C-alpha cells in the first residue's frame, strides 16, 4: 500500500437526494474490497495510488449516473511511492472509545 485518499462528493441534487447519491458512492467504495473508513463528511480508502485515482474518478461518475447534473469533490491524498504510509487504523483507533 502506497497511498490513501479521503474523498468527499457533493452531487448537485436537492434535499435527501444528496444522501441517496452519496450512499451509492459509499456502496461502491465498500465493494472495492479495500480498507474503507466512512466519516460524516468524507470517506477514506487505502490502496495503490493508481487504483485509488481510478476509484476517485468512478465516484464522480456514479454521482452523474445517479442523476446529479454535476458534482464537486474534495480529495486529500497521502502518497509514498516506496510504500509504508500510516494506515487508517494507526490514525484513528487511539481516538475511538
C-alpha positions in Angstrom: 0.0 0.0 0.0 1.5 3.3 -1.1 -1.4 5.7 -0.8 -4.7 6.7 0.9 -7.3 9.2 -0.2 -10.1 10.9 1.6 -12.9 11.8 -0.8 -16.0 13.9 -0.3 -18.5 14.1 -3.1 -21.1 16.9 -3.3 -23.6 16.0 -6.0 -25.7 18.9 -7.3 -29.1 17.4 -6.2 -31.7 18.6 -3.8 -32.7 17.6 -0.3 -32.4 14.0 0.8 -31.5 13.0 -2.8 -27.9 14.0 -1.7 -27.9 11.2 0.8 -29.2 8.7 -1.7 -26.5 9.5 -4.2 -23.7 9.7 -1.6 -24.9 6.3 -0.3 -24.4 4.8 -3.8 -20.8 6.2 -3.8 -20.2 4.7 -0.4 -21.6 1.3 -1.5 -19.2 1.4 -4.4 -16.2 2.2 -2.2 -17.1 -0.7 0.1 -17.4 -3.0 -2.9 -13.8 -2.4 -3.9 -12.5 -4.7 -1.2 -10.1 -2.1 0.0 -10.0 -0.8 3.6 -12.6 2.0 3.7 -13.4 4.3 6.7 -16.7 6.2 6.3 -16.9 9.5 8.2 -19.6 12.1 8.4 -18.0 14.4 5.8 -15.7 12.1 3.8 -14.6 8.5 3.3 -11.0 7.3 3.4 -9.7 4.5 1.3 -6.3 2.8 1.3 -4.5 1.1 -1.6 -2.3 1.5 -4.6 -2.1 5.1 -5.9 -3.2 4.3 -9.5 -6.1 2.2 -8.2 -7.2 5.0 -5.9 -7.1 7.6 -8.7 -9.4 5.3 -10.8 -11.7 4.9 -7.7 -11.9 8.7 -7.3 -12.9 9.1 -10.9 -15.5 6.4 -10.6 -17.0 8.1 -7.5 -17.7 11.2 -9.7 -19.2 9.1 -12.5 -21.5 7.4 -10.1 -22.9 10.8 -9.0 -23.7 11.7 -12.6 -25.2 8.2 -13.3 -27.4 8.6 -10.3 -28.9 11.8 -11.7 -26.7 14.7 -10.5 -26.2 17.1 -13.3 -22.8 18.0 -11.8 -20.7 17.1 -8.8 -18.0 18.8 -6.8 -15.4 16.7 -4.9 -12.7 17.4 -2.4 -9.9 14.8 -2.3 -7.0 14.6 0.0 -4.1 12.3 -1.0 -1.3 10.7 1.0 1.2 9.2 -1.3 4.5 7.5 -0.6 5.8 5.7 -3.7 8.0 3.3 -1.6 5.0 2.3 0.5 4.6 2.4 4.2 2.1 5.1 4.7 0.3 5.4 8.0 -2.9 3.3 7.9 -6.4 4.4 8.8 -6.2 2.3 11.9 -3.0 4.0 13.0 -4.5 7.4 12.5 -7.9 6.9 14.3 -8.0 3.8 16.5 -6.5 5.6 19.5 -9.3 8.2 19.3 -12.2 5.8 19.3 -13.7 4.7 22.5 
